[in-house]
Amino acid sequence: MVYLDHAATTPMHPAVIEEMTQVMTDSFGNPSSIHQYGRSGQAKLEDARQVIADSMQVKPHEIIFNSGGTESDNTALIETALAKQGQGKHIITTAVEHPAVLNTVKYLEQIGFEVTYLPVDEKGQLAVDKVKKALRDDTILVSVMMANNETGNLFPIAEIGELLRDHPAVFHTDAVQSYGKIAVHPNELLVDLLSVSAHKFNGPKGVGFLYKRDDISLPSFLHGGEQEEKRRAGTQNLAAICAMAKAIELLPAKTQDNNQEKYQEFSTKLLDDLAAQGIEYHLNGDSNNKLTHVLNLQFPGISNDLMLMHLDLKGFAISTGSACTAGNVEPSHVLEAMYGQGSTAINESVRISFGYGNTQEEIDRFAQTIIDIVQRLKKKH
């Protein structure tokens, strides 16, 4: 079976599994305990925090370990909204955010906040001008993803950060799809809060972190003990945190650049092979400004469910979009935002995403398999 759904989740790197296993075996102490087992665990926890802080060029204190992207998004949005509601109740986000953001702001709407959902163009891109026009004196929070999980499109985070430099609104970005793929430096991006999940870069599931700029006041989302300097209650998942740090150690800047270059070569060869055989397809997204590991393609006249089923039977795993809507028959809200409700592209598009372990030989076989499936299904029509 060839796995081409790395935007949904990634396989754990063997070295990450080894690290996690070793910590579970040798460092089972609670990092909050004051005996030797606890002190050993605390030392490992802070070493991991330093590794992650260094990767983002931020202070270790600004990293809050938690269960991943969904908790980070919920914490950033709900706690910021509640803390700043005395200054205003207006929130800005986009129509193409991950459900962890969209469903959170919908909850905030239910309890009295007003949300502006910014549109994207047909390439799925967001214009900074749209943010500027939506900004108001009572805007307290702006949340825009760094890269879209369905198209791979990169959004103008640094430009939005610059726009908000002199505005009191807190700026949050969901960097779950970006971190570990490209440079993510919050101080350069001028963001206040940033969400990350380890399972997107060959780390374990159920662990991640929230970057919180030092001068941002954010009450704890979970109430309980005083872990994470009273910023996130609950005993830290030490083995998973250490494994996450190992995963990012394996992805220095040069490796990330090389990976993006390799995935671009995969995409180019795949599309060239399809075109050479006269396969009709349409690229969803902005080919000039995207993460190269995500490729969203429409095959006109072919149901994406049918395409997925045939590919699965042939030993290839891809998806129709966000993994968090897997098993859900709801159409892609991202493609709806790009093309409008009722567009044929919504039910004819698939997401292919490359990652650790994929080879050019696999991509070549994958291309030939798509060619065979499309030609066979077209004949039936």
C-alpha positions, -999 to +999 in steps of 0.1 A: +000+000+000+013+034-010+004+062+015-003+096-002-024+113+025+003+130+046-017+161+049-042+141+071-015+125+092+020+112+088+038+079+097+060+082+128+097+083+119+115+052+133+138+075+154+108+092+168+093+058+178+126+049+194+127+081+214+092+078+226+097+042+236+129+050+255+112+079+274+082+056+283+107+030+296+132+051+314+115+084+323+080+075+335+081+100+364+057+129+366+076+161+357+057+179+385+071+155+412+101+167+432+118+134+436+146+122+413+121+106+388+102+138+386+133+160+382+145+138+354+112+141+336+112+179+341+147+181+326+136+162+295+105+183+293+125+215+292+151+201+268+122+194+244+108+229+249+142+243+240+144+223+208+110+235+196+117+271+206+150+271+188+132+257+156+109+288+157+135+313+170+114+321+200+118+319+238+112+285+254+087+302+278+065+310+248+058+273+241+028+257+258+026+220+254-009+205+249-028+178+229-024+193+195-040+216+169-076+215+180-068+223+216-045+251+205-071+266+182-098+264+209-075+279+235-063+307+213-098+317+201-120+311+231-097+324+258-087+355+237-124+363+230-135+359+266-105+379+279-110+408+255-148+410+252-147+442+272-129+459+243-151+445+216-168+413+203-158+413+166-136+384+152-122+380+117-114+347+101-116+331+067-142+309+050-116+282+044-102+276+079-098+241+094-130+229+113-110+234+146-112+271+139-145+274+121-165+254+146-148+273+175-158+307+161-193+294+154-195+285+191-183+321+199-211+334+177-236+314+198-224+332+230-226+367+216-196+374+194-197+386+158-176+369+132-166+381+097-157+352+074-134+365+047-138+351+012-111+337-011-108+339-049-111+311-074-075+301-067-083+299-030-062+329-022-069+355+004-062+392-003-047+413+025-070+441+015-100+419+025-086+418+061-080+456+060-115+464+050-130+440+076-110+455+105-130+476+129-122+494+162-140+466+181-121+438+163-104+419+191-091+388+172-079+378+137-074+341+129-060+332+095-043+298+087-008+298+075-014+272+048-047+255+037-049+218+045-069+210+013-051+230-014-018+237+003-022+274-005+000+297+016-017+328+030+000+362+035+005+359+072+035+383+075+016+410+055-015+406+078+008+408+108+022+440+095-013+453+089-022+445+125+010+460+140-008+491+151-042+475+158-050+461+193-065+428+178-047+396+187-034+377+157-036+339+156-025+315+129-031+278+126+003+266+114-006+229+117-001+222+080+031+244+077+053+236+107+079+210+098+075+218+061+087+254+058+102+280+081+077+291+108+091+321+127+064+339+147+085+370+153+090+375+116+053+368+109+043+392+137+017+367+151+007+365+187-006+330+189+003+299+167-010+264+167+010+232+159+003+194+159+030+168+160+013+142+139+017+163+108+055+161+108+061+124+116+055+128+154+029+111+175-008+119+175-024+137+205+004+161+212+013+196+200+018+231+213+005+266+213+030+294+208+020+324+229+039+357+226+051+368+260+031+400+261-002+383+253-024+375+283-042+342+279-061+325+307-058+287+309-083+268+288-082+237+311-086+242+348-068+219+373-031+217+383-004+243+377+014+226+349+029+246+320+034+276+344-004+276+352-011+280+315-024+245+307-036+221+334-029+184+331+001+161+335+023+166+305+025+137+280+063+135+284+070+106+260+050+122+232+065+157+238+100+143+236+090+124+205+077+156+190+110+174+197+129+145+181+106+147+150+115+184+145+152+178+152+151+155+122+137+183+100+163+212+101+157+240+076+179+224+049+159+191+051+126+210+049+138+229+018+150+196+002+117+179+009+096+208-006+119+206-037+114+168-039+076+170-036+075+197-063+093+172-085+068+146-076+039+169-085+055+181-118+062+145-130+027+133-120+010+162-139+033+157-169+025+120-170-013+127-169-010+154-196+010+131-218-018+106-218-045+132-225-060+129-190-082+159-183-076+175-149-077+209-131-055+220-103-074+235-074-053+262-057-025+286-065+003+267-081+027+296-076+021+301-039+016+268-020+032+240+000+044+215-026+035+184-007-003+191-011-019+186-046-056+190-050-069+178-084-103+178-101-109+150-127-140+163-146-168+138-149-154+114-123-168+112-088-141+116-062-156+088-041-153+064-071-117+076-077-108+070-040-123+035-041-105+024-072-072+038-060-077+021-026-083-012-044-051-007-064-031+000-032-030+038-030-043+059-001-054+095-009-084+116+003-111+140-008-100+168+016-097+174+053-092+142+073-113+157+101-144+154+079-136+118+069-167+097+068-187+129+065-207+134+033-206+172+037-190+188+006-156+205+009-162+240+024-128+250+009-139+242-027-173+257-020-156+290-010-135+289-041-161+279-067-195+284-051-220+259-040-231+234-066-198+235-085-190+201-101-154+205-088-166+198-053-175+162-060-148+156-086-117+166-066-092+146-046-063+156-024-029+139-029-002+147-003+034+135-003+057+129+027+083+108+044+090+075+027+074+083-007+096+076-037+096+087-074+089+051-084+058+051-062+046+084-078+052+070-113+031+039-105+005+062-090+003+083-121-001+052-143-028+039-120-048+072-123-044+071-160-058+035-162-087+044-138-097+075-157-095+059-191-116+029-179-142+051-162-145+074-192-151+045-215-181+034-193-196+068-200 
